[in-house]
Amino acid sequence: MSVNVNASQLNTTQLLISVTTIEEAQIALENGADIIDLKEPSLGALGALPIETIQAIVTYVKNTKNADAKLTSATIGDLPMQPELLLAHVTQLATTGVDIIKIGFFQTDDYQLSLDALKSVAHAGTKLIAVLFAETMYPQGLIAAIKYAGFMGVMLDTAKKNGLTLLDYYSQEQRAIFAKTVLGHNLQLGLAGSLKPQHVALIKEISPSYIGFRGGVCNDNQRNLALDAAKIKAVRKIV
Ligand SMILES: O=C[C@H](O)COP(=O)(O)O
């Protein structure tokens, strides 16, 4: 399934908001989200929503006004790096017409076998983003391997949602080095990890393609609670 991701949609820093329902997607769109990210926060860092829910939200977003300026992304779940398992979930998710599929690299070994398995769908047009976690040290050469496999981008996020943010794990210098590596491979760069409005200025210093939020734009900053429209509006103004 090839999807049309308009490059210009990702040429300036975009605002990604993770949602769980059509109603949350509506709130995110009404308050300026560029990318509607579909995930189930109660099932982990990249918890997957039921495929029917994903299909319903993707259809809803595609039918809203100026939908061509909006993108959808979805996660396949906190899955182990087993090539056939990942390929099966990505292939199924691609049938929903979601623009971007996010795959978590929860382990550092055997990633090449998974990348080899996913290369076919990537080169067939399905837009894939590799989600790396700030708590994990990854082997040298992983970013180049992700690029070679045909992925569209890399996202740096946090696996544990314990209140620590991406900035607690990556210093300014480490963030700059990571960004230089990813952008240097002509990959889109996403940043997330329990971020709040006060973190945006520092995050923007390394010119990410997009910045992702869930917990920081929810009631009481709890990612399992409902979205807070005012918080989305506030981050929209500064992203
Ligand atoms: O992809 C987006 C991030 O996972 C947002 O979640 P978070 O702000 O709760 O870390």
Ligand as a Chemical Component Dictionary entry (heavy atoms), coordinates in Angstrom:
data_LIG
# 
_chem_comp.id                   LIG 
_chem_comp.type                 NON-POLYMER 
_chem_comp.pdbx_formal_charge   0 
_chem_comp.three_letter_code    LIG 
# 
loop_
_chem_comp_atom.comp_id 
_chem_comp_atom.atom_id 
_chem_comp_atom.alt_atom_id 
_chem_comp_atom.type_symbol 
_chem_comp_atom.charge 
_chem_comp_atom.model_Cartn_x 
_chem_comp_atom.model_Cartn_y 
_chem_comp_atom.model_Cartn_z 
_chem_comp_atom.pdbx_ordinal 
LIG O1 O1 O 0 4.880 9.761  19.939 1  
LIG C1 C1 C 0 4.574 10.500 20.852 2  
LIG C2 C2 C 0 5.015 10.263 22.229 3  
LIG O2 O2 O 0 5.044 8.901  22.549 4  
LIG C3 C3 C 0 4.180 11.095 23.162 5  
LIG O3 O3 O 0 3.973 10.463 24.392 6  
LIG P1 P1 P 0 4.417 11.178 25.761 7  
LIG O4 O4 O 0 4.353 12.687 25.545 8  
LIG O5 O5 O 0 3.407 10.688 26.778 9  
LIG O6 O6 O 0 5.820 10.710 26.030 10 
# 
loop_
_chem_comp_bond.comp_id 
_chem_comp_bond.atom_id_1 
_chem_comp_bond.atom_id_2 
_chem_comp_bond.value_order 
_chem_comp_bond.pdbx_ordinal 
LIG O1 C1 DOUB 1 
LIG C1 C2 SING 2 
LIG C2 O2 SING 3 
LIG C2 C3 SING 4 
LIG C3 O3 SING 5 
LIG O3 P1 SING 6 
LIG P1 O4 DOUB 7 
LIG P1 O5 SING 8 
LIG P1 O6 SING 9 
# 
